[in-house]
């Protein structure tokens, strides 16, 4: 299994490559509010409740 490391709220986490930031946060116990996400359906992101800021990216 290939993994990636990222920092969420100052906490270094390692998750399986291909996970979204929200999935990584949930798996690592970081609380991120969300409304439309469910692991059994495709990711839509339409409600924007779980929006995150990625450093060095021009947009949210």
Residue pairs with C-beta under 8 A, 6 or more apart in sequence:
1 16
1 17
2 16
2 17
3 14
3 15
3 16
3 17
4 14
4 15
4 16
4 17
4 19
5 12
5 13
5 14
6 12
6 13
6 15
6 21
6 24
7 13
8 21
8 24
8 25
8 28
8 30
9 30
11 28
11 30
13 24
13 25
13 27
13 28
13 30
15 23
15 24
15 27
15 28
19 27
20 43
21 52
21 54
22 32
22 34
22 37
22 50
22 52
23 39
24 30
25 31
25 32
26 32
32 50
32 52
33 49
33 50
34 47
34 49
34 50
35 47
35 49
35 50
36 44
36 45
36 46
36 47
36 49
37 43
37 50
51 60
52 60
53 60
54 60
